Amino acid sequence: MSFKGYVILLCSLVIAVTLITLFIPKGKTQKTLKTVLSAVIIISLFKPITYLKGKSFDSDDYSFLYVQETFRDYANEKYISLNENACLTILKNMGINDAKVSITASESEDFFSVKFAEIDLSGAVIIPKKENIDIKEEIKKSVSEFLRIDKEAVFVN
């Protein structure tokens, strides 16, 4: 990568980070994500220092890729956590308390997508808001609509 290409990449990174920080919710998540994104920018700034010290700018330095992979893992964990909490809220609105939700997501291209969700009702307190309904089917329907996945990808135990 040439120096010009690096400058363009760095500017693009700063713009992307700025846009991401505009859309994250305020609170603890925002502070954590801003810290991680700031670290990514700072680490990417160290690349030209090796160039100025006489090393090749195109060296096989994969530290930026490691940071990118770490950030991707963090983003995947946050994505799963936010969706699990949203599913718990959906279940509480249906009258189901103390259920456990486990979501499996995978990365495809440059975004994460939910592959399946598992809902464990053992130990849950169920007070249905409607009578004469199949609660498992209602859970599958509501969760699959929220996560935008097929009903068969929602497992209720």
Secondary structure, DSSP 8 states (H G I E B T S, - for coil): --HHHHHHHHHHHHHHHHHHHHHS-SSHHHHHHHHHHHHHHHHHHTHHHHHHTTS-TT----HHHHHHHHHHHHHHHHHHHHHHHHHHHHHHHTTEES-EEEEEEEEETTEEEEEEEEEE-TT-EE--SSSS--HHHHHHHHHHHHHT--GGGEEE-
